[in-house]
C-alpha cells in the first residue's frame, strides 16, 4: 500500500511539473475584440483620406497593424450581414436569417459559441446580431450581454482568454440635425458621394453622420485604452469595421461600394507587422474562421469564409494572396416595401474585382428601393422603404425634376434597374454608368455573369439553382417605418430603431 501511495504521489508531482512547464512554453491564446458600427461604410475614416471625419482610434489600429482597402460585407443589411459575420457563412446559406428582421435558426453555430466551448470567456454589448430573434428564445449568439466593455473586462477569469463583441447603434439614423457643423466640422469641406447632389443640405446630413462615426471611434478608443492599461492590448486581436454602408440613398441595402464596402483595420501586437495596407478582397465572412484559427480551434466545414491568418503572417502590403482577386456580395429582403400583396425583397448578387463590378438583379420588375407610392406598399405607408428616411432622401425626392442631373441621381437611387449591371471602374470609379448594354462589354458581361453564377452554385446559393423564392416567404418580424410619407416629418427626435 505504501508503494502505491508513493507511486501516485510521484505521478501527480510529475504531471503537475509537466503542466507547469507546458503552460510556460505553450503559446498564449489571443484575446479577441471585435468592434462593429451600425451603418458605417467606406471610405469614411481618416486612414482612407477623408478630410473631415476624425477617427484617431481606427487610424491608430491601421497604423499599428493592417488597413484593408477592399473589405466587403456579405449583405448590405444589418441582420444578414451580422449573421454572416458570426457564422462565417454567406448570408444566403442562413435560411430566414438571410433577411432583415428574421429568425436565426438553431442549426447555425457562431464563432463566439465555438470559442466559449473551447474555454474562452465570451461577452457582448450594444448592437450584436439583429434585428430579429433566435429560434430558441434567449440564445446569446454573440455572447452573454454586459453593460459595457469595462464591466466585462472585470469579469474575465485570470486563466482565460476572452472574446468580446463591441457593438453600437452609431451611426444609424436618425441623426441630430446640425450636430456635425456644431461640433466644428466645416460643411463645405465634406466630400459628398457622387451619387448625391452636392448641395449644402446634403453636406450637412453627411456631417451629422460623421459626428456619429466619431462617437463610435471614441467608444472603441476607450476599450483599447482599457486593454493598454491592464497590459492585454498586445495579446488581443482587435478588428474594427461596420456592418455595411452609410444610411443614404444608393448606399445601405445596395451592392455598390457605397453599400457593400466597409472600412476594416486590424491590430495584433507583434503578431502582425504594422503600417501595412492590403489590397486583397476580404469578406467579413472571413472574420469567424480567422478567430478560430488564431485560437487554435478547428474551423467547421460549413464555414465558407477563409481565414486571414496567412495575410497576418505575411509582411507584405498590396496584393498578398493572388486568389483573393474578387469578392461576392448579395441581398435578399431588407424591408417588404414592394406593392401589395408582394412581400418580397429585391434579390441580387454581385461579383467585384479590381476592374469591374457586375450585378445580377433576379427580379428587375421590382423596385430596388421599394415602391415610391407609399399608399400601395406591402407594409403600411412604407415610402421607398429600403432607403432610410432623412434629409438626403427627402431632398432627392423633392428635387428630382429640378434638372437632368438631379433626375439622373434620383433614378439611380430609386428607379428600376435592368437584370444586368456592369461598371467599368477604370472609367467610372463611382459606379454611376451601367455599361452592361453596350456591345463593347458584351463579352465581359458574359464572363462575369458566368463566373458569378458558378461561384454562387459552389457556395450553395438557392438563387444559382433556380430557387430562392423562399426568402420572400420567411416571416418579417419588423414593423412599418416610423416616418411614413415623403413630406411628413417627426415632431421631435426619434429613438434609433434597429434596421
Secondary structure, 3 states (H helix, E strand, C coil): CHHHHHHHHHHHHHHHHHHHHHHHHCCCCCEEEEEEECCCCCCCCHHHCCCCCCCHHHHHHHHHCEEEEEEECCCCCHHHHHHHHHHCCCHHHCHHHHCCCEEECCCCCCHHHHHHHCCCEEEEECCCCCCEEECCCCCCCCCEECCCHHHHHHHCCCCCCEEEEEECCCCCCCCCCCHHHHCCCCHHHCCCCCCCCCCHHHHHHHHHHHHHHHHHHHHHHHHHHHHHHCCCHHHEEEEEEECCCCCCCCCCCCCCHHHHEEEEEEECHHHCCCCEEEEEEEECCHHHHHHHHHCCCCCCCCCCCCCCHHHHHCCCCECCCCCCCEEEEEECCCCCCCECCCCCCCCEEEEEECCEEEEEECCCCCCCCCCCCHHHECCCCCCCCCCCCCHHHHHHHHCCCCCHHHHHHHHHHHCCCCCEEEEECCCCCCCCCCCCCCHHHHHHHHHHHHHHHHHHHHHCCHHHHCCCCHHHHCCCCCCCCCCCCCCCCCCCCCCCCCC
